[in-house]
Amino acid sequence: MDVILLGSNGNHYSSPSLNRATGSHRIASYLRRHNYTVDVLDFVTHFSEEELYSYILRKITSDTKVIGFGGTFFIATPEIVNISKRIKKKYPNILIITGSQTFENTANIQADYYIVGYGEVAMLKLLQGEDLKYSITINDSKSKKTVFTLHDYPSFPMKDLSIDFTENDYINENETLTLECSRGCIFRCKFCTYPILGVRDDHTVDAEIFSDNLKRNYDKWGITSYNIADETFNDYPDKIRKYADVVEKLPFDVNFGGYIRADLMTNKNRDDLEHLARMRFNSHFYGIESFNYESAKSIGKGGDPEYIKDKLLEVDEYMRKQTGFYQGLIALIAGLPHETMNTLDDTIKWVNKYWRNNSVQMYPLMIPNPNKMHENIHSVFSNSYQDYGYESVEPDDIWSDDIPICQHNFKEFEFFGKSFLTKSVSEYTITWSNPNMNLFDASRRVAEFYFNDIVNFGENPFHFNEWTALGYTLEDMNKSYMDLGGAAPSLEKKIKYLNDYKAKKLS
């Protein structure tokens, strides 16, 4: 085995996520096409340290060159950190690599290289014997070789972003898998830390490759549900038409979800809605951020908020009629420029009145500290937040013990809401204040939403797999958390699912 990859997609509230570590499988697929043998272990945070150590030892051969730890979110658990040290001590000549979208997610793991960003090309160069270009990042008083792939080993653009799962991945037919149709975003939202912005050329995956992925996954595993990871799926009308034409020719039904720009849907010169319905792209994540016009405009979001609201309701009705299903998530940020507590409350009243068949998520504005976070994840906003009326303040100057009371018994949401009320002590983010509110005000209002309102809404489309992998139906995803009976399926069901996977991988 040339490469052993251990991946995790973090937690879904208090339990391990059932979503696959898509980045690990994408890298594995890319390396296999270059004739390397690769094994992927998912859900690694559910394994004990000894189980992981035993698994890795069993997979290591005289050909093993690299062991990688990766995930979209934080993966540097104490068990993973200990494993990296034990493996390095026993096999000093095997390279240990970490990979994520930020250095901080893997910083505490003992590794030879810390890869930040899309990692296919960097991994291939490493296996081909190249010493990677790196920057030094200081963490815990130690110098760590950090590879920022966007600059030195770009895996963008790529016309083929296929993922080829194997029999040893133990895919089940109820899973929602993740695909990519393109990388990069045509927009430049001022708060966004995604590094590939302002893309103008068509670099989307070819229709034939897209079709082959859908057919292969259906023929091998029976998969009919996907999340598409593109930063903005409806960036180009021709892109939607291209994939809709593919889907209409399939001998089976599929459903898709992903990020949709709601303001683009209001453009009268575009027919996105018709073609999204043809494609059965019927789960939409809308980064609305604010329904206050001046707030949205200040961060690069366009359109009349009232017109966007009307369009969202139109999309809801049309999608349900044309595809038999729809779930739309409105994502909000509390604390944007020009936002007041009154305008924020107006938005919360609107979603409570008109959007309860769907989903809402809300977070306080987080401003990365430009003096601590690497420039790779800076944003226009973080580099010039003072120009928008914000100032950095001491947490003790704004934080309060005035904590709202949770009005339901959903412990996951209570814990989640309270997490925003923990006094900010991270050096990586700014504790901010502006003329209308401060970070505590915004965090308190967000906590109130999770303490009072969230149970009346449905699941985030990117979390459907937490339920459907266990046998819940797509129709169940139109139910509120209250009707589902919780913020997540029972822990017993999830543990059984993960233990079944674990037993197969360890056998």
Helices and strands as residue ranges (DSSP letters): E 3-7, E 11-12, E 15-16, H 22-32, E 38-41, G 44-46, H 49-59, E 66-70, H 78-90, E 95-100, G 103-105, E 113-116, H 120-127, E 135-139, E 142-148, H 149-152, G 167-169, E 176-179, H 207-221, E 225-228, G 233-235, H 237-248, E 255-260, H 262-265, H 272-279, E 281-289, H 293-298, H 305-323, E 327-334, H 341-354, E 359-364, E 367-368, G 375-377, H 380-383, G 385-388, E 391-392, H 395-398, H 411-419, E 429-430, E 432-433, H 439-452, G 454-456, G 461-463, H 464-468, G 475-478, H 481-484, H 491-506
